[in-house]
Amino acid sequence: MKSIISLLIRYIPRKYLQLFSHWGLKVVALFYKGNNVTCPVCQHNFRAFLPYGRKARSNALCPNCLSLERHRMMWLFLQNETPFFQKKLEVLHIAPEICFIDRFEKLHGDTYLTADIESPLAKVKLDVHDIPFDEGSYDVVFCNHVMEHVEDDYKAMSEIYRVLKPGGFAILQVPLFYPLLDVTYEDKTITSTKEREKAFGQTDHIRMYGKDYADRLRSVGFAVDENRYFEKMPIEDVKRYALPIDEPVFYCRKG
């Protein structure tokens, strides 16, 4: 299963995976019935989660809603550490994850907007370098695993900061490759997919973030909490939800 999933991720365009993979995985889920792990997003139980990734990680992907470790962590963090589930908010979700879309829309209705430059799941086409909304439009912005793809991440971060309301927050996760570099590595002369994968971990990445990621976010105005939420949880829950134990939630507030 690990090798099959790795091949699918590597060679099938992302937009087709986004549109169709969840239907196939509904069938796979039947073979993963059990009670060893629980997805807090969809509340389904399995004997294990599916492997996932170009170098497949075990126990990663929920076969029902397609949440990954970071999505399950984000869900629990939003539920227990923010007002996201308590009141209706103006929410901009860039590069929306399929496990969240229907659930967030049910919570926030017409004040929840999905956007992306190419995703077929998004309602609005949007370039994160030039967000077409007024300053202070949103209470919340989600933009996960995007900054490693964009040409100018400082510009993208600044735009997200601009469209947030004062007191609003953003969650801006990026891939972290351990051991972390001290300083983010980027080299615009690296353009081939093969060399980008070697340098940055994936063919469509153009930088590899280091320990300075939070400082890059702070440089555009954010107050950043590198929140290690999993450390507050009982180890039994961390295992049951299959949460990442090496990725903080980058919780970014606009003062």
C-alpha positions as CSV (number, residue, x, y, z in Angstrom):
1,M,0.0,0.0,0.0
2,K,2.9,2.4,0.8
3,S,4.4,2.0,-2.6
4,I,1.1,2.4,-4.4
5,I,0.2,5.6,-2.6
6,S,3.7,7.0,-3.2
7,L,3.4,6.4,-6.9
8,L,-0.1,7.9,-7.1
9,I,1.1,11.1,-5.3
10,R,4.2,11.4,-7.5
11,Y,2.7,10.8,-10.9
12,I,-1.0,11.8,-10.8
13,P,-1.6,15.6,-11.0
14,R,-2.7,17.1,-7.7
15,K,-6.0,18.4,-9.1
16,Y,-7.1,14.9,-10.1
17,L,-6.2,13.5,-6.7
18,Q,-8.2,16.3,-5.1
19,L,-11.3,15.5,-7.2
20,F,-11.3,11.7,-7.2
21,S,-9.1,10.1,-4.6
22,H,-11.7,10.3,-1.8
23,W,-14.1,8.1,-3.7
24,G,-11.6,5.3,-4.1
25,L,-10.5,5.6,-0.5
26,K,-14.1,5.1,0.7
27,V,-13.7,1.6,-0.6
28,V,-10.3,1.1,1.0
29,A,-11.8,2.3,4.3
30,L,-13.9,-0.9,4.4
31,F,-10.7,-2.9,4.8
32,Y,-9.4,-0.7,7.6
33,K,-12.2,-1.2,10.0
34,G,-11.1,-1.3,13.6
35,N,-10.8,0.7,16.8
36,N,-7.1,1.5,17.2
37,V,-7.2,5.1,15.9
38,T,-9.8,7.8,15.7
39,C,-10.0,10.8,13.3
40,P,-11.2,13.8,15.4
41,V,-12.2,15.5,12.1
42,C,-14.8,13.0,10.9
43,Q,-15.1,10.9,14.1
44,H,-14.5,7.6,12.3
45,N,-12.4,4.7,13.8
46,F,-10.0,2.4,12.1
47,R,-7.4,-0.2,12.9
48,A,-4.9,2.2,11.4
49,F,-4.7,5.2,9.1
50,L,-3.4,4.7,5.6
51,P,0.3,5.4,4.7
52,Y,0.8,8.7,2.8
53,G,3.6,10.7,1.2
54,R,6.2,10.5,-1.5
55,K,8.2,8.7,1.0
56,A,5.2,7.1,2.6
57,R,4.6,7.6,6.4
58,S,2.7,4.9,8.2
59,N,-0.5,5.7,9.9
60,A,-1.0,9.1,8.3
61,L,-4.1,9.4,6.1
62,C,-7.7,9.0,7.3
63,P,-9.4,6.9,4.5
64,N,-12.8,8.5,5.3
65,C,-12.2,12.3,5.2
66,L,-8.5,12.4,4.0
67,S,-7.2,14.2,7.0
68,L,-3.4,13.9,7.6
69,E,-1.6,14.2,10.9
70,R,-1.3,18.0,10.6
71,H,-5.0,18.4,9.8
72,R,-6.0,16.4,12.9
73,M,-3.7,18.6,15.0
74,M,-5.1,21.8,13.5
75,W,-8.7,20.6,14.1
76,L,-8.0,19.9,17.8
77,F,-6.1,23.1,18.2
78,L,-9.0,25.2,16.7
79,Q,-11.5,23.3,18.8
80,N,-9.7,23.7,22.1
81,E,-7.5,26.8,21.8
82,T,-9.5,29.3,19.6
83,P,-13.1,30.6,19.2
84,F,-13.3,29.1,15.8
85,F,-16.1,26.6,16.7
86,Q,-17.9,28.9,19.1
87,K,-19.0,31.7,16.8
88,K,-19.5,32.7,13.2
89,L,-16.4,34.2,11.7
90,E,-15.2,35.7,8.4
91,V,-12.8,33.0,7.2
92,L,-10.6,32.9,4.1
93,H,-9.2,29.4,3.4
94,I,-6.4,29.4,0.8
95,A,-5.5,26.0,-0.7
96,P,-8.5,24.4,1.1
97,E,-8.1,20.8,2.4
98,I,-10.9,18.5,1.4
99,C,-11.3,17.2,5.0
100,F,-12.2,20.7,6.2
101,I,-14.2,22.3,3.4
102,D,-17.8,21.0,4.1
103,R,-17.3,21.1,7.9
104,F,-16.0,24.7,8.0
105,E,-18.8,25.8,5.6
106,K,-21.4,24.2,7.9
107,L,-19.9,26.2,10.8
108,H,-19.5,29.6,9.1
109,G,-21.9,29.5,6.1
110,D,-21.5,32.3,3.6
111,T,-18.8,34.0,5.6
112,Y,-16.4,31.1,4.8
113,L,-14.6,31.4,1.4
114,T,-12.2,28.9,-0.2
115,A,-9.6,30.2,-2.7
116,D,-6.7,29.0,-4.7
117,I,-4.7,29.7,-7.8
118,E,-5.6,26.3,-9.4
119,S,-7.4,23.9,-7.0
120,P,-10.7,22.6,-8.4
121,L,-12.0,22.5,-4.8
122,A,-11.8,26.3,-4.3
123,K,-14.7,28.7,-5.0
124,V,-12.5,31.7,-6.0
125,K,-9.3,31.8,-8.1
126,L,-6.7,33.8,-6.1
127,D,-3.0,34.6,-6.3
128,V,-1.7,34.8,-2.7
129,H,0.8,37.4,-3.8
130,D,-2.1,39.8,-4.6
131,I,-5.2,39.0,-2.6
132,P,-8.1,40.9,-4.1
133,F,-9.8,41.8,-0.8
134,D,-9.8,44.9,1.3
135,E,-7.5,45.4,4.3
136,G,-9.1,43.9,7.5
137,S,-11.6,41.7,5.7
138,Y,-11.2,38.5,7.6
139,D,-11.2,37.2,11.2
140,V,-9.3,34.0,10.2
141,V,-7.0,33.0,7.3
142,F,-5.8,29.4,6.7
143,C,-3.0,28.9,4.2
144,N,-1.2,25.6,4.8
145,H,1.7,24.1,2.8
146,V,1.7,27.0,0.3
147,M,4.6,29.2,1.3
148,E,7.2,26.7,0.1
149,H,5.6,26.9,-3.4
150,V,5.3,30.7,-4.0
151,E,7.8,33.0,-5.7
152,D,7.8,35.6,-2.9
153,D,6.8,34.2,0.5
154,Y,7.3,37.6,2.2
155,K,4.8,39.2,-0.2
156,A,2.4,36.3,0.4
157,M,2.7,36.6,4.2
158,S,2.2,40.4,4.0
159,E,-0.9,40.0,2.0
160,I,-2.4,37.6,4.5
161,Y,-1.5,40.0,7.3
162,R,-3.1,42.8,5.4
163,V,-6.5,41.1,4.9
164,L,-6.8,40.0,8.5
165,K,-8.8,42.2,10.9
166,P,-6.9,43.5,14.0
167,G,-7.1,40.7,16.5
168,G,-7.6,38.1,13.8
169,F,-5.4,35.1,13.4
170,A,-3.9,32.9,10.7
171,I,-2.6,29.4,10.7
172,L,0.3,29.1,8.2
173,Q,1.8,25.6,8.3
174,V,4.8,24.6,6.1
175,P,6.7,21.3,5.6
176,L,9.5,20.9,8.1
177,F,12.4,18.6,7.3
178,Y,14.4,17.4,10.3
179,P,17.1,18.2,11.4
180,L,15.9,21.7,10.7
181,L,18.3,24.1,8.9
182,D,19.2,27.2,10.9
183,V,18.2,29.4,8.0
184,T,15.7,28.8,5.3
185,Y,17.4,27.6,2.1
186,E,16.3,28.9,-1.3
187,D,18.1,29.2,-4.6
188,K,16.3,30.6,-7.6
189,T,18.8,29.2,-10.0
190,I,17.5,25.7,-9.2
191,T,14.7,25.2,-11.7
192,S,14.6,21.5,-12.8
193,T,12.1,19.3,-11.0
194,K,14.8,16.7,-10.2
195,E,17.1,19.3,-8.6
196,R,14.3,20.9,-6.7
197,E,13.3,17.6,-5.2
198,K,16.9,17.0,-4.2
199,A,17.3,20.5,-2.7
200,F,13.9,21.3,-1.3
201,G,12.3,17.9,-0.7
202,Q,9.7,18.0,-3.5
203,T,9.6,18.8,-7.2
204,D,7.3,21.8,-6.8
205,H,9.0,23.4,-3.8
206,I,11.3,26.3,-4.2
207,R,12.6,26.7,-0.6
208,M,13.2,24.6,2.5
209,Y,12.2,26.3,5.7
210,G,14.5,26.4,8.7
211,K,14.4,27.5,12.3
212,D,13.8,31.1,11.1
213,Y,10.3,30.4,9.6
214,A,8.6,32.1,12.6
215,D,10.9,35.1,12.3
216,R,10.0,35.5,8.6
217,L,6.3,35.6,9.7
218,R,7.1,38.1,12.4
219,S,9.0,40.3,9.9
220,V,5.7,41.2,8.2
221,G,3.9,42.1,11.5
222,F,2.6,38.8,12.9
223,A,2.8,37.9,16.6
224,V,3.7,34.3,16.2
225,D,3.1,31.5,18.7
226,E,5.0,28.3,17.7
227,N,2.4,26.3,19.6
228,R,3.4,22.8,20.5
229,Y,-0.1,21.8,21.3
230,F,0.6,18.1,21.2
231,E,2.7,18.5,24.3
232,K,-0.4,19.5,26.3
233,M,-2.2,16.2,25.4
234,P,-2.1,12.8,27.0
235,I,0.3,10.6,25.1
236,E,-2.6,8.1,24.6
237,D,-4.6,10.8,22.7
238,V,-1.5,11.7,20.6
239,K,-1.2,8.1,19.6
240,R,-4.9,7.5,19.1
241,Y,-5.3,10.5,16.8
242,A,-1.9,9.9,15.2
243,L,-0.7,13.5,15.6
244,P,2.6,14.9,14.5
245,I,5.1,15.2,17.4
246,D,7.6,17.4,15.6
247,E,5.4,20.1,14.0
248,P,4.2,23.1,16.0
249,V,1.0,25.0,15.0
250,F,2.2,28.4,13.6
251,Y,-0.5,30.5,15.2
252,C,-0.2,34.0,13.8
253,R,-2.1,37.0,15.2
254,K,-2.5,40.5,13.9
255,G,-2.1,42.9,16.8
